[in-house]
Amino acid sequence: MPSEEKETEKHKPCITIVGSSNFSYRSQALDLENTAVVITFDNNLQKSLRDEVKHLRKYSRKIDIDAFLSSNRRIG
């Protein structure tokens, strides 16, 4: 489990990005791709964002270049 910084009530997330990160030429030409930045000062939403970050960190692990070079990651 990745290490987490100690969080206090003052250090809750207040910004998130929502939308598609697929901005290839094909996607831009054929699909509607959009991204929005949401900024909040609402304590309840900040707590929800913090909880989501904790959840993502709980089920993630740090990887290095060797993970991408492994045979099960290759196509073709």
Sequence and secondary structure as in RCSB ss.txt:
>XXXX:A:sequence
MPSEEKETEKHKPCITIVGSSNFSYRSQALDLENTAVVITFDNNLQKSLRDEVKHLRKYSRKIDIDAFLSSNRRI
G
>XXXX:A:secstr
        GGG   EEEEE     HHHHHHS   EEEEE   HHHHHHHHHHHHHHHHT     HHHHHSGGG  
 
